[in-house]
């Protein structure tokens, strides 16, 4: 199994994990039990109070429940608005992260080249990671608020406990953070490579064929002419020297004969 196959299987696994976390975070929006409290009025009647970011509900031991939406948005505390905004941002980022990872995965072959697919999947992993962090902050802040009010001895209002919706949100946020982080790590090196590193550089040949230009041809012709002139001059000088030596030897022999 080569490296590309391992990365492909890890992308598929992380994509399934992130989609599962996204579904869990989305399921917390209609869940009514973010906080709950049980109040005993008489022996046979028990009232349960529970609420989420959008409405408050009450039910009794007979199973009859009644919910009422929050009447005014401006009358809410800033922490409720912050949790709402963070969870909505988390859902939107997870949606776009799912699209990006689905397009950029190696098994889909939709994005194009390997480098483009890696960059698209890396962007999707970052979206998943940021989405998980946003939802984690929202659920953690909301749960910490419930805990601090429950353990505060000076808190006189009705005390609530952490409901199932917050625990589901923690689980979904954890899946988003883990899946997005793994996708970002395994594709960070591949997506940050330049094109020169992606494609192999072919070695250039050691020698090239030199095509003679007009200037080089003229210079070579001049050098040939110069060499021929030098050879002619040297041959003529040698012939002159030989003729002079022949004349001197002839004169010497004539003078010797006349003397005798």
N, C-alpha and C positions, 0 to 999 in steps of 0.2 A: 504494500500500500504506500503510494508516494505521498508527498507533502500536499499536493493539490487535493487529493481525495480526502485526506484528514481534515483540511480546512473546510471542504465542502460539507462534510458530515457535522463538523462543529457549528457551521453556519445554520444548518437545518435544525440542530438541537437547540441552539440559542434562539432561533426564530420562534420555535414552538414554545419555549419558556417565556419569551417576552409577550407573545400573543396571549398565553394563559394569564400572565400578570395583568395585561391590559384588560382582559375580560373580568378579572376579579376586581380591579379598580372601578370599572364601569358598573359592576353589580352593586357596589356600595352606595351608588347614588339613589336608587329606589329603596334601599334597605332602610327600614324605619328605626331599627334598634341600634342607634349609635350610643345612646345613654339610656339607662333604665333604672327604675326605682320601684320598690314594692312597699306599699303602705297597708297595714292591717287596721281596719276600722272596727269591725266586730268579728265574732268568731267565724261566721259563715261567709263573710264578704271580704274580699281582698282586692285592692286596686293596684294596678300596675301602670306606671308612667314611663313612657319612652319617647324618644325624639331623635331627630337627625338635623341636618343643616337646613331643612326646608319646612318641617312641620313638627308639631307636638301632638302626641297621641295618649290616650288613656283607655284601659280595658279593665274589666272586672272578672270575678271568678266564673261568671256564667259564659264567658267568651265573647261578650259584646264589646266592641272597641269603637272608639270615635277619634278621628284625627282632625286637626285644625291647622291650616297653613299659617305661616307667620304673616301677620297682617301688614307689616311695614318693613321695607328693606332699610330705610334710613334710620329706623329705631333700633336696629341691631347693633351689637358691639362690633368693633373693628376685627376681632379675631374670627368671627363667623364669616365676614366678608373675605378675609384673607384665605381661610380654608376653602371656601367656595372657588375663589379665583385659582388657587394652586391646583385643585383637583381638576377643574375644567382645562387648565393649561396642560396638565399631565395627560389627560385623555386625548387632546388634540395632537400633542407631540407624539404620543404612541401611535396614533393613526398614521401620521406621516412617516414615522419610523418603520412601520410595517410595510408601507408602500416602497420605501427606499430599499429596505433589506430584501424584499421580494424581487425587486427589479435587479438588484446587484448581486444576488447569489450566483455562485458558479454553476449550479444545476439548472437554473432557468435560462441562461444565455440570452437575456433580453438587453442588458446594458451595452453590449458591444465587446470591446477588448478587455483583457484581464485587468489592465490598469484602471480603466473606467469603472468596471464592476467593483473593484476593490475600493475605489473612492466613494462610490454610491453606497456600498454596504457599510463603510466606515462612518459616513454621515448618518445612516440609519441607526447604527449602534450608539452614536452620540445622542441622537434624539431619544432613544430608549433610556439611556442613562440619565439624561436631564429630566425626562418624564418621571422616572422612578424616584429621583431625588425630590422633585416637587411634591409628589403625592406622599412620600415618606415624611417630609416636613409638615405637611398639613395634618396627617393622621397622628403624628407624634405630638404636635402642638395641642391638638384637640384632646388626645388622651392624657397628656400631662395636665391640662387645665382641669379635667374631671378629677384626676388624682389629687391635685393640690386643694381643690374645693372639698373633696371628701375627707381629707386628712387635716383640714384647717379647723381647729377647735372654736375659732371665732366666727365661723360661717354659720349664719342662722337660717338660711333658706333650706329648701329641700335638697338633700344630697343624692347625687346620682352615681352610678357605677359605669364602668366601661362596657359598652355593648358589643355585640357580635360584628357589627359593621366596621368598627375600628380594627378589630383583629383581622378581618378579611382584607381590609386596606393595607395593613402591615405586610401580610403575606404577598399580595399582588405587587406592592412597591418593592419588596425584596427580590421578587422574580425579575422585575424590570431592571433593577440596578445590576443584578448579577449577569443577566443575559446581555444587556447593553455593554457592560464592562468587558465581558469576554469577547464579544464581537469587535469592539474597538481595539482591544489589545492584539488579537490575532491578525487584524487587517491594517494596523497602524503602519507597520514597516513596509508592507507591500504597497499601500496607497501613497506613501510619502516618497517613493522612489521616483527619480527623474526618468525621462525617456532614454537618456544615454545609458542608464543602468539597466533599463528594462530590455532593450534590444542589444545583442552582442555586437561588439565593435570588431569588424574584420580587419586583419593586418594588411597594411599596404605592401606592395612588392618592393624588394630591396633596390632594384635597378630599373631605370626607365630607358627607352630607346630615344636617343637624341636625334631630332630631325634637324639637319643643317639648314641654316637660314642663308639668305643672300649675302649677308655681311660676312658670315663665317666662310662661305665658299670663296669670296673675293680674297679674304685674308690668307686662306690656304693656297689659293692660286699664286698669290704674291710670294708666299714662302717657297713654293716650288720653283718659281722663276728665279728667285734669289739664289737658291741652292744650285740651279743649273749654271747661273752666271759664275758663281764661285768655282764650280768644277771646271768650267771653260778657262777661267783666268789661271787656275792652278796648272792646267794641262799646257797652256801656252807658255807659261813661265818655265815649266819643266823642259819644253822643247827648245826654247831659247837657250837655256843653260846647257843643254846637250850640244847644241850647234856651236856655242862659244867654246866649249871644251874640245870639240872636234877641230875647230880652227886653230886653237892654240897648240894642239898636239901636231898638227900638220906643219905649222911654222917651225916648231922645234926640230922636227925631222929634217926639214929643208936646210935649216941653219947648220945642222950637224953634218950633212952631206957636203955642203959648200966648204966647211972647215977642213974636212978630210981631203 
